[in-house]
Amino acid sequence: MFEEGHRKTQRMIDVGRKEFRELINKIDERMAKTDGWFAKMDERFDSLLRAIEMHIKVSTTQTNP
């Protein structure tokens, strides 16, 4: 049951990451003079998602050895 919740959460993270990147790419195309601001935001969002994934893995390991 816990693993199913983990898979659903991982799917939501993956979908969110994909949709966020698509949005950033569209905005970046329209505002080419942003000096990479949106690319930096994409990197920060990616870092946040990696941190969430790591937290899930750690809590999965601790509760379900």
mmCIF file of the N, C-alpha and C atoms, coordinates in Angstrom:
data_MODEL
# 
_entry.id   MODEL 
# 
loop_
_atom_site.group_PDB 
_atom_site.id 
_atom_site.type_symbol 
_atom_site.label_atom_id 
_atom_site.label_alt_id 
_atom_site.label_comp_id 
_atom_site.label_asym_id 
_atom_site.label_entity_id 
_atom_site.label_seq_id 
_atom_site.pdbx_PDB_ins_code 
_atom_site.Cartn_x 
_atom_site.Cartn_y 
_atom_site.Cartn_z 
_atom_site.occupancy 
_atom_site.B_iso_or_equiv 
_atom_site.pdbx_formal_charge 
_atom_site.auth_seq_id 
_atom_site.auth_comp_id 
_atom_site.auth_asym_id 
_atom_site.auth_atom_id 
_atom_site.pdbx_PDB_model_num 
ATOM 1   N N  . MET A 1 1  ? 0.829  -1.196 0.000   1.00 0.00 ? 1  MET A N  1 
ATOM 2   C CA . MET A 1 1  ? 0.000  0.000  0.000   1.00 0.00 ? 1  MET A CA 1 
ATOM 3   C C  . MET A 1 1  ? 0.872  1.258  0.000   1.00 0.00 ? 1  MET A C  1 
ATOM 4   N N  . PHE A 1 2  ? 1.899  1.232  0.826   1.00 0.00 ? 2  PHE A N  1 
ATOM 5   C CA . PHE A 1 2  ? 2.795  2.390  0.880   1.00 0.00 ? 2  PHE A CA 1 
ATOM 6   C C  . PHE A 1 2  ? 3.515  2.563  -0.451  1.00 0.00 ? 2  PHE A C  1 
ATOM 7   N N  . GLU A 1 3  ? 3.938  1.449  -1.053  1.00 0.00 ? 3  GLU A N  1 
ATOM 8   C CA . GLU A 1 3  ? 4.650  1.513  -2.335  1.00 0.00 ? 3  GLU A CA 1 
ATOM 9   C C  . GLU A 1 3  ? 3.750  2.075  -3.435  1.00 0.00 ? 3  GLU A C  1 
ATOM 10  N N  . GLU A 1 4  ? 2.472  1.757  -3.393  1.00 0.00 ? 4  GLU A N  1 
ATOM 11  C CA . GLU A 1 4  ? 1.536  2.305  -4.385  1.00 0.00 ? 4  GLU A CA 1 
ATOM 12  C C  . GLU A 1 4  ? 1.442  3.823  -4.239  1.00 0.00 ? 4  GLU A C  1 
ATOM 13  N N  . GLY A 1 5  ? 1.378  4.303  -3.021  1.00 0.00 ? 5  GLY A N  1 
ATOM 14  C CA . GLY A 1 5  ? 1.356  5.748  -2.780  1.00 0.00 ? 5  GLY A CA 1 
ATOM 15  C C  . GLY A 1 5  ? 2.641  6.398  -3.254  1.00 0.00 ? 5  GLY A C  1 
ATOM 16  N N  . HIS A 1 6  ? 3.759  5.717  -3.040  1.00 0.00 ? 6  HIS A N  1 
ATOM 17  C CA . HIS A 1 6  ? 5.054  6.234  -3.499  1.00 0.00 ? 6  HIS A CA 1 
ATOM 18  C C  . HIS A 1 6  ? 5.072  6.324  -5.024  1.00 0.00 ? 6  HIS A C  1 
ATOM 19  N N  . ARG A 1 7  ? 4.570  5.310  -5.714  1.00 0.00 ? 7  ARG A N  1 
ATOM 20  C CA . ARG A 1 7  ? 4.528  5.327  -7.185  1.00 0.00 ? 7  ARG A CA 1 
ATOM 21  C C  . ARG A 1 7  ? 3.641  6.449  -7.693  1.00 0.00 ? 7  ARG A C  1 
ATOM 22  N N  . LYS A 1 8  ? 2.501  6.654  -7.047  1.00 0.00 ? 8  LYS A N  1 
ATOM 23  C CA . LYS A 1 8  ? 1.605  7.742  -7.457  1.00 0.00 ? 8  LYS A CA 1 
ATOM 24  C C  . LYS A 1 8  ? 2.278  9.100  -7.259  1.00 0.00 ? 8  LYS A C  1 
ATOM 25  N N  . THR A 1 9  ? 2.957  9.261  -6.128  1.00 0.00 ? 9  THR A N  1 
ATOM 26  C CA . THR A 1 9  ? 3.661  10.514 -5.858  1.00 0.00 ? 9  THR A CA 1 
ATOM 27  C C  . THR A 1 9  ? 4.757  10.728 -6.886  1.00 0.00 ? 9  THR A C  1 
ATOM 28  N N  . GLN A 1 10 ? 5.502  9.668  -7.200  1.00 0.00 ? 10 GLN A N  1 
ATOM 29  C CA . GLN A 1 10 ? 6.576  9.780  -8.183  1.00 0.00 ? 10 GLN A CA 1 
ATOM 30  C C  . GLN A 1 10 ? 6.012  10.162 -9.551  1.00 0.00 ? 10 GLN A C  1 
ATOM 31  N N  . ARG A 1 11 ? 4.877  9.582  -9.932  1.00 0.00 ? 11 ARG A N  1 
ATOM 32  C CA . ARG A 1 11 ? 4.237  9.924  -11.206 1.00 0.00 ? 11 ARG A CA 1 
ATOM 33  C C  . ARG A 1 11 ? 3.830  11.392 -11.231 1.00 0.00 ? 11 ARG A C  1 
ATOM 34  N N  . MET A 1 12 ? 3.267  11.876 -10.117 1.00 0.00 ? 12 MET A N  1 
ATOM 35  C CA . MET A 1 12 ? 2.865  13.283 -10.040 1.00 0.00 ? 12 MET A CA 1 
ATOM 36  C C  . MET A 1 12 ? 4.083  14.194 -10.166 1.00 0.00 ? 12 MET A C  1 
ATOM 37  N N  . ILE A 1 13 ? 5.183  13.822 -9.541  1.00 0.00 ? 13 ILE A N  1 
ATOM 38  C CA . ILE A 1 13 ? 6.414  14.609 -9.642  1.00 0.00 ? 13 ILE A CA 1 
ATOM 39  C C  . ILE A 1 13 ? 6.901  14.630 -11.080 1.00 0.00 ? 13 ILE A C  1 
ATOM 40  N N  . ASP A 1 14 ? 6.895  13.465 -11.735 1.00 0.00 ? 14 ASP A N  1 
ATOM 41  C CA . ASP A 1 14 ? 7.364  13.385 -13.120 1.00 0.00 ? 14 ASP A CA 1 
ATOM 42  C C  . ASP A 1 14 ? 6.495  14.213 -14.056 1.00 0.00 ? 14 ASP A C  1 
ATOM 43  N N  . VAL A 1 15 ? 5.191  14.141 -13.883 1.00 0.00 ? 15 VAL A N  1 
ATOM 44  C CA . VAL A 1 15 ? 4.273  14.923 -14.709 1.00 0.00 ? 15 VAL A CA 1 
ATOM 45  C C  . VAL A 1 15 ? 4.475  16.417 -14.440 1.00 0.00 ? 15 VAL A C  1 
ATOM 46  N N  . GLY A 1 16 ? 4.600  16.777 -13.177 1.00 0.00 ? 16 GLY A N  1 
ATOM 47  C CA . GLY A 1 16 ? 4.828  18.184 -12.818 1.00 0.00 ? 16 GLY A CA 1 
ATOM 48  C C  . GLY A 1 16 ? 6.117  18.705 -13.419 1.00 0.00 ? 16 GLY A C  1 
ATOM 49  N N  . ARG A 1 17 ? 7.167  17.901 -13.369 1.00 0.00 ? 17 ARG A N  1 
ATOM 50  C CA . ARG A 1 17 ? 8.453  18.306 -13.937 1.00 0.00 ? 17 ARG A CA 1 
ATOM 51  C C  . ARG A 1 17 ? 8.316  18.526 -15.443 1.00 0.00 ? 17 ARG A C  1 
ATOM 52  N N  . LYS A 1 18 ? 7.657  17.606 -16.122 1.00 0.00 ? 18 LYS A N  1 
ATOM 53  C CA . LYS A 1 18 ? 7.488  17.706 -17.584 1.00 0.00 ? 18 LYS A CA 1 
ATOM 54  C C  . LYS A 1 18 ? 6.670  18.946 -17.947 1.00 0.00 ? 18 LYS A C  1 
ATOM 55  N N  . GLU A 1 19 ? 5.557  19.147 -17.257 1.00 0.00 ? 19 GLU A N  1 
ATOM 56  C CA . GLU A 1 19 ? 4.701  20.295 -17.552 1.00 0.00 ? 19 GLU A CA 1 
ATOM 57  C C  . GLU A 1 19 ? 5.410  21.611 -17.239 1.00 0.00 ? 19 GLU A C  1 
ATOM 58  N N  . PHE A 1 20 ? 6.173  21.647 -16.153 1.00 0.00 ? 20 PHE A N  1 
ATOM 59  C CA . PHE A 1 20 ? 6.900  22.860 -15.792 1.00 0.00 ? 20 PHE A CA 1 
ATOM 60  C C  . PHE A 1 20 ? 7.940  23.185 -16.856 1.00 0.00 ? 20 PHE A C  1 
ATOM 61  N N  . ARG A 1 21 ? 8.672  22.176 -17.315 1.00 0.00 ? 21 ARG A N  1 
ATOM 62  C CA . ARG A 1 21 ? 9.681  22.407 -18.359 1.00 0.00 ? 21 ARG A CA 1 
ATOM 63  C C  . ARG A 1 21 ? 9.042  22.901 -19.644 1.00 0.00 ? 21 ARG A C  1 
ATOM 64  N N  . GLU A 1 22 ? 7.904  22.314 -20.017 1.00 0.00 ? 22 GLU A N  1 
ATOM 65  C CA . GLU A 1 22 ? 7.218  22.763 -21.227 1.00 0.00 ? 22 GLU A CA 1 
ATOM 66  C C  . GLU A 1 22 ? 6.804  24.229 -21.096 1.00 0.00 ? 22 GLU A C  1 
ATOM 67  N N  . LEU A 1 23 ? 6.278  24.585 -19.945 1.00 0.00 ? 23 LEU A N  1 
ATOM 68  C CA . LEU A 1 23 ? 5.875  25.972 -19.703 1.00 0.00 ? 23 LEU A CA 1 
ATOM 69  C C  . LEU A 1 23 ? 7.078  26.906 -19.763 1.00 0.00 ? 23 LEU A C  1 
ATOM 70  N N  . ILE A 1 24 ? 8.166  26.523 -19.103 1.00 0.00 ? 24 ILE A N  1 
ATOM 71  C CA . ILE A 1 24 ? 9.373  27.342 -19.104 1.00 0.00 ? 24 ILE A CA 1 
ATOM 72  C C  . ILE A 1 24 ? 9.899  27.513 -20.526 1.00 0.00 ? 24 ILE A C  1 
ATOM 73  N N  . ASN A 1 25 ? 9.897  26.437 -21.294 1.00 0.00 ? 25 ASN A N  1 
ATOM 74  C CA . ASN A 1 25 ? 10.382 26.527 -22.684 1.00 0.00 ? 25 ASN A CA 1 
ATOM 75  C C  . ASN A 1 25 ? 9.530  27.485 -23.507 1.00 0.00 ? 25 ASN A C  1 
ATOM 76  N N  . LYS A 1 26 ? 8.216  27.425 -23.335 1.00 0.00 ? 26 LYS A N  1 
ATOM 77  C CA . LYS A 1 26 ? 7.328  28.340 -24.072 1.00 0.00 ? 26 LYS A CA 1 
ATOM 78  C C  . LYS A 1 26 ? 7.600  29.792 -23.677 1.00 0.00 ? 26 LYS A C  1 
ATOM 79  N N  . ILE A 1 27 ? 7.717  30.027 -22.391 1.00 0.00 ? 27 ILE A N  1 
ATOM 80  C CA . ILE A 1 27 ? 7.969  31.392 -21.915 1.00 0.00 ? 27 ILE A CA 1 
ATOM 81  C C  . ILE A 1 27 ? 9.334  31.864 -22.390 1.00 0.00 ? 27 ILE A C  1 
ATOM 82  N N  . ASP A 1 28 ? 10.333 30.996 -22.281 1.00 0.00 ? 28 ASP A N  1 
ATOM 83  C CA . ASP A 1 28 ? 11.690 31.360 -22.685 1.00 0.00 ? 28 ASP A CA 1 
ATOM 84  C C  . ASP A 1 28 ? 11.765 31.683 -24.179 1.00 0.00 ? 28 ASP A C  1 
ATOM 85  N N  . GLU A 1 29 ? 11.005 30.948 -24.981 1.00 0.00 ? 29 GLU A N  1 
ATOM 86  C CA . GLU A 1 29 ? 10.968 31.231 -26.418 1.00 0.00 ? 29 GLU A CA 1 
ATOM 87  C C  . GLU A 1 29 ? 10.386 32.613 -26.690 1.00 0.00 ? 29 GLU A C  1 
ATOM 88  N N  . ARG A 1 30 ? 9.364  32.968 -25.950 1.00 0.00 ? 30 ARG A N  1 
ATOM 89  C CA . ARG A 1 30 ? 8.699  34.254 -26.160 1.00 0.00 ? 30 ARG A CA 1 
ATOM 90  C C  . ARG A 1 30 ? 9.505  35.422 -25.585 1.00 0.00 ? 30 ARG A C  1 
ATOM 91  N N  . MET A 1 31 ? 10.290 35.149 -24.596 1.00 0.00 ? 31 MET A N  1 
ATOM 92  C CA . MET A 1 31 ? 11.056 36.218 -23.946 1.00 0.00 ? 31 MET A CA 1 
ATOM 93  C C  . MET A 1 31 ? 12.543 35.879 -24.014 1.00 0.00 ? 31 MET A C  1 
ATOM 94  N N  . ALA A 1 32 ? 13.065 35.866 -25.213 1.00 0.00 ? 32 ALA A N  1 
ATOM 95  C CA . ALA A 1 32 ? 14.450 35.434 -25.436 1.00 0.00 ? 32 ALA A CA 1 
ATOM 96  C C  . ALA A 1 32 ? 15.469 36.315 -24.728 1.00 0.00 ? 32 ALA A C  1 
ATOM 97  N N  . LYS A 1 33 ? 15.099 37.495 -24.318 1.00 0.00 ? 33 LYS A N  1 
ATOM 98  C CA . LYS A 1 33 ? 16.048 38.417 -23.682 1.00 0.00 ? 33 LYS A CA 1 
ATOM 99  C C  . LYS A 1 33 ? 16.006 38.345 -22.157 1.00 0.00 ? 33 LYS A C  1 
ATOM 100 N N  . THR A 1 34 ? 15.776 37.190 -21.621 1.00 0.00 ? 34 THR A N  1 
ATOM 101 C CA . THR A 1 34 ? 15.665 37.052 -20.169 1.00 0.00 ? 34 THR A CA 1 
ATOM 102 C C  . THR A 1 34 ? 16.986 36.711 -19.493 1.00 0.00 ? 34 THR A C  1 
ATOM 103 N N  . ASP A 1 35 ? 18.055 36.610 -20.257 1.00 0.00 ? 35 ASP A N  1 
ATOM 104 C CA . ASP A 1 35 ? 19.369 36.256 -19.707 1.00 0.00 ? 35 ASP A CA 1 
ATOM 105 C C  . ASP A 1 35 ? 19.335 34.939 -18.940 1.00 0.00 ? 35 ASP A C  1 
ATOM 106 N N  . GLY A 1 36 ? 18.548 34.009 -19.402 1.00 0.00 ? 36 GLY A N  1 
ATOM 107 C CA . GLY A 1 36 ? 18.519 32.684 -18.787 1.00 0.00 ? 36 GLY A CA 1 
ATOM 108 C C  . GLY A 1 36 ? 17.774 32.614 -17.466 1.00 0.00 ? 36 GLY A C  1 
ATOM 109 N N  . TRP A 1 37 ? 17.000 33.621 -17.118 1.00 0.00 ? 37 TRP A N  1 
ATOM 110 C CA . TRP A 1 37 ? 16.277 33.623 -15.844 1.00 0.00 ? 37 TRP A CA 1 
ATOM 111 C C  . TRP A 1 37 ? 15.379 32.393 -15.719 1.00 0.00 ? 37 TRP A C  1 
ATOM 112 N N  . PHE A 1 38 ? 14.658 32.085 -16.785 1.00 0.00 ? 38 PHE A N  1 
ATOM 113 C CA . PHE A 1 38 ? 13.740 30.951 -16.728 1.00 0.00 ? 38 PHE A CA 1 
ATOM 114 C C  . PHE A 1 38 ? 14.492 29.628 -16.655 1.00 0.00 ? 38 PHE A C  1 
ATOM 115 N N  . ALA A 1 39 ? 15.627 29.546 -17.313 1.00 0.00 ? 39 ALA A N  1 
ATOM 116 C CA . ALA A 1 39 ? 16.444 28.335 -17.214 1.00 0.00 ? 39 ALA A CA 1 
ATOM 117 C C  . ALA A 1 39 ? 16.914 28.132 -15.772 1.00 0.00 ? 39 ALA A C  1 
ATOM 118 N N  . LYS A 1 40 ? 17.280 29.233 -15.102 1.00 0.00 ? 40 LYS A N  1 
ATOM 119 C CA . LYS A 1 40 ? 17.693 29.151 -13.704 1.00 0.00 ? 40 LYS A CA 1 
ATOM 120 C C  . LYS A 1 40 ? 16.528 28.674 -12.833 1.00 0.00 ? 40 LYS A C  1 
ATOM 121 N N  . MET A 1 41 ? 15.337 29.168 -13.117 1.00 0.00 ? 41 MET A N  1 
ATOM 122 C CA . MET A 1 41 ? 14.160 28.741 -12.354 1.00 0.00 ? 41 MET A CA 1 
ATOM 123 C C  . MET A 1 41 ? 13.896 27.253 -12.576 1.00 0.00 ? 41 MET A C  1 
ATOM 124 N N  . ASP A 1 42 ? 14.091 26.782 -13.804 1.00 0.00 ? 42 ASP A N  1 
ATOM 125 C CA . ASP A 1 42 ? 13.911 25.374 -14.113 1.00 0.00 ? 42 ASP A CA 1 
ATOM 126 C C  . ASP A 1 42 ? 14.890 24.530 -13.292 1.00 0.00 ? 42 ASP A C  1 
ATOM 127 N N  . GLU A 1 43 ? 16.135 24.980 -13.188 1.00 0.00 ? 43 GLU A N  1 
ATOM 128 C CA . GLU A 1 43 ? 17.132 24.264 -12.394 1.00 0.00 ? 43 GLU A CA 1 
ATOM 129 C C  . GLU A 1 43 ? 16.730 24.223 -10.925 1.00 0.00 ? 43 GLU A C  1 
ATOM 130 N N  . ARG A 1 44 ? 16.228 25.341 -10.419 1.00 0.00 ? 44 ARG A N  1 
ATOM 131 C CA . ARG A 1 44 ? 15.806 25.389 -9.010  1.00 0.00 ? 44 ARG A CA 1 
ATOM 132 C C  . ARG A 1 44 ? 14.621 24.459 -8.764  1.00 0.00 ? 44 ARG A C  1 
ATOM 133 N N  . PHE A 1 45 ? 13.674 24.443 -9.701  1.00 0.00 ? 45 PHE A N  1 
ATOM 134 C CA . PHE A 1 45 ? 12.520 23.569 -9.583  1.00 0.00 ? 45 PHE A CA 1 
ATOM 135 C C  . PHE A 1 45 ? 12.967 22.110 -9.616  1.00 0.00 ? 45 PHE A C  1 
ATOM 136 N N  . ASP A 1 46 ? 13.910 21.814 -10.502 1.00 0.00 ? 46 ASP A N  1 
ATOM 137 C CA . ASP A 1 46 ? 14.456 20.463 -10.598 1.00 0.00 ? 46 ASP A CA 1 
ATOM 138 C C  . ASP A 1 46 ? 15.116 20.060 -9.282  1.00 0.00 ? 46 ASP A C  1 
ATOM 139 N N  . SER A 1 47 ? 15.857 20.974 -8.680  1.00 0.00 ? 47 SER A N  1 
ATOM 140 C CA . SER A 1 47 ? 16.507 20.702 -7.397  1.00 0.00 ? 47 SER A CA 1 
ATOM 141 C C  . SER A 1 47 ? 15.473 20.427 -6.317  1.00 0.00 ? 47 SER A C  1 
ATOM 142 N N  . LEU A 1 48 ? 14.411 21.196 -6.319  1.00 0.00 ? 48 LEU A N  1 
ATOM 143 C CA . LEU A 1 48 ? 13.339 20.997 -5.348  1.00 0.00 ? 48 LEU A CA 1 
ATOM 144 C C  . LEU A 1 48 ? 12.714 19.609 -5.521  1.00 0.00 ? 48 LEU A C  1 
ATOM 145 N N  . LEU A 1 49 ? 12.447 19.220 -6.760  1.00 0.00 ? 49 LEU A N  1 
ATOM 146 C CA . LEU A 1 49 ? 11.858 17.906 -7.006  1.00 0.00 ? 49 LEU A CA 1 
ATOM 147 C C  . LEU A 1 49 ? 12.814 16.783 -6.604  1.00 0.00 ? 49 LEU A C  1 
ATOM 148 N N  . ARG A 1 50 ? 14.103 16.955 -6.848  1.00 0.00 ? 50 ARG A N  1 
ATOM 149 C CA . ARG A 1 50 ? 15.079 15.938 -6.421  1.00 0.00 ? 50 ARG A CA 1 
ATOM 150 C C  . ARG A 1 50 ? 15.078 15.820 -4.893  1.00 0.00 ? 50 ARG A C  1 
ATOM 151 N N  . ALA A 1 51 ? 14.960 16.937 -4.200  1.00 0.00 ? 51 ALA A N  1 
ATOM 152 C CA . ALA A 1 51 ? 14.922 16.908 -2.742  1.00 0.00 ? 51 ALA A CA 1 
ATOM 153 C C  . ALA A 1 51 ? 13.675 16.174 -2.250  1.00 0.00 ? 51 ALA A C  1 
ATOM 154 N N  . ILE A 1 52 ? 12.542 16.409 -2.905  1.00 0.00 ? 52 ILE A N  1 
ATOM 155 C CA . ILE A 1 52 ? 11.300 15.714 -2.537  1.00 0.00 ? 52 ILE A CA 1 
ATOM 156 C C  . ILE A 1 52 ? 11.451 14.217 -2.785  1.00 0.00 ? 52 ILE A C  1 
ATOM 157 N N  . GLU A 1 53 ? 12.021 13.858 -3.934  1.00 0.00 ? 53 GLU A N  1 
ATOM 158 C CA . GLU A 1 53 ? 12.227 12.446 -4.251  1.00 0.00 ? 53 GLU A CA 1 
ATOM 159 C C  . GLU A 1 53 ? 13.138 11.787 -3.214  1.00 0.00 ? 53 GLU A C  1 
ATOM 160 N N  . MET A 1 54 ? 14.205 12.476 -2.834  1.00 0.00 ? 54 MET A N  1 
ATOM 161 C CA . MET A 1 54 ? 15.135 11.925 -1.853  1.00 0.00 ? 54 MET A CA 1 
ATOM 162 C C  . MET A 1 54 ? 14.436 11.753 -0.511  1.00 0.00 ? 54 MET A C  1 
ATOM 163 N N  . HIS A 1 55 ? 13.620 12.709 -0.115  1.00 0.00 ? 55 HIS A N  1 
ATOM 164 C CA . HIS A 1 55 ? 12.870 12.603 1.133   1.00 0.00 ? 55 HIS A CA 1 
ATOM 165 C C  . HIS A 1 55 ? 11.942 11.388 1.090   1.00 0.00 ? 55 HIS A C  1 
ATOM 166 N N  . ILE A 1 56 ? 11.285 11.183 -0.041  1.00 0.00 ? 56 ILE A N  1 
ATOM 167 C CA . ILE A 1 56 ? 10.386 10.026 -0.181  1.00 0.00 ? 56 ILE A CA 1 
ATOM 168 C C  . ILE A 1 56 ? 11.174 8.727  -0.064  1.00 0.00 ? 56 ILE A C  1 
ATOM 169 N N  . LYS A 1 57 ? 12.335 8.666  -0.711  1.00 0.00 ? 57 LYS A N  1 
ATOM 170 C CA . LYS A 1 57 ? 13.157 7.454  -0.655  1.00 0.00 ? 57 LYS A CA 1 
ATOM 171 C C  . LYS A 1 57 ? 13.629 7.180  0.767   1.00 0.00 ? 57 LYS A C  1 
ATOM 172 N N  . VAL A 1 58 ? 14.043 8.235  1.466   1.00 0.00 ? 58 VAL A N  1 
ATOM 173 C CA . VAL A 1 58 ? 14.514 8.074  2.841   1.00 0.00 ? 58 VAL A CA 1 
ATOM 174 C C  . VAL A 1 58 ? 13.375 7.626  3.739   1.00 0.00 ? 58 VAL A C  1 
ATOM 175 N N  . SER A 1 59 ? 12.218 8.262  3.611   1.00 0.00 ? 59 SER A N  1 
ATOM 176 C CA . SER A 1 59 ? 11.103 7.885  4.477   1.00 0.00 ? 59 SER A CA 1 
ATOM 177 C C  . SER A 1 59 ? 10.585 6.493  4.115   1.00 0.00 ? 59 SER A C  1 
ATOM 178 N N  . THR A 1 60 ? 10.677 6.095  2.853   1.00 0.00 ? 60 THR A N  1 
ATOM 179 C CA . THR A 1 60 ? 10.283 4.747  2.450   1.00 0.00 ? 60 THR A CA 1 
ATOM 180 C C  . THR A 1 60 ? 11.217 3.730  3.081   1.00 0.00 ? 60 THR A C  1 
ATOM 181 N N  . THR A 1 61 ? 12.504 4.015  3.067   1.00 0.00 ? 61 THR A N  1 
ATOM 182 C CA . THR A 1 61 ? 13.505 3.121  3.636   1.00 0.00 ? 61 THR A CA 1 
ATOM 183 C C  . THR A 1 61 ? 13.320 3.000  5.140   1.00 0.00 ? 61 THR A C  1 
ATOM 184 N N  . GLN A 1 62 ? 13.006 4.108  5.793   1.00 0.00 ? 62 GLN A N  1 
ATOM 185 C CA . GLN A 1 62 ? 12.867 4.095  7.248   1.00 0.00 ? 62 GLN A CA 1 
ATOM 186 C C  . GLN A 1 62 ? 11.596 3.385  7.694   1.00 0.00 ? 62 GLN A C  1 
ATOM 187 N N  . THR A 1 63 ? 10.524 3.493  6.923   1.00 0.00 ? 63 THR A N  1 
ATOM 188 C CA . THR A 1 63 ? 9.261  2.892  7.354   1.00 0.00 ? 63 THR A CA 1 
ATOM 189 C C  . THR A 1 63 ? 9.041  1.513  6.746   1.00 0.00 ? 63 THR A C  1 
ATOM 190 N N  . ASN A 1 64 ? 9.774  1.187  5.689   1.00 0.00 ? 64 ASN A N  1 
ATOM 191 C CA . ASN A 1 64 ? 9.558  -0.074 4.992   1.00 0.00 ? 64 ASN A CA 1 
ATOM 192 C C  . ASN A 1 64 ? 10.913 -0.676 4.611   1.00 0.00 ? 64 ASN A C  1 
ATOM 193 N N  . PRO A 1 65 ? 11.669 -1.189 5.591   1.00 0.00 ? 65 PRO A N  1 
ATOM 194 C CA . PRO A 1 65 ? 13.042 -1.647 5.328   1.00 0.00 ? 65 PRO A CA 1 
ATOM 195 C C  . PRO A 1 65 ? 13.136 -2.801 4.343   1.00 0.00 ? 65 PRO A C  1 
# 
